[in-house]
Amino acid sequence: MLVSEILKDKGDVVFSVAPDITLADVCGRLETCRVGALMVCDNEQVVGVISERDIVRSIATDGQASLSRPVSDYMTRDVIFADPGESVATVMERMTDRRIRHLPVLRDGQLAGVISIGDVVKSRVAEATQDAESLRTYIAS
């Protein structure tokens, strides 16, 4: 299965914020969107990712004061991307090795969606279930 197939099922909605909004506003946006990470975009260019994990680290480091600071102070700047043509197995390995739970997907240099480790695991389970069912059918015939 390919990343593009996950996006086809999931959709291409991307929740993003500007780099200058406060971390408190990011928290509200995460809750409203019911997601674990947001893309930080400047003029439609991904400049970072802010996740719940980043927010916890910011509070552990700078306390409550971090909530009034811009997201750009705490976002992950070294953004790792996926390509729609990559296999789910490849991105799963990348996510596991780098301990990343959210990957933005770029198609022709444009943000095409975001996949999470949950999306990847769900697709792998569906693939394994389909393979098992195919084998059962083959053996029964």
Beta strands, then each sheet from edge to edge (+ up, - down):
strand 1: 16-17
strand 2: 37-42
strand 3: 45-51
strand 4: 102-107
strand 5: 110-116
sheet 1: 1+ 2+ 3-
sheet 2: 4+ 5-
end
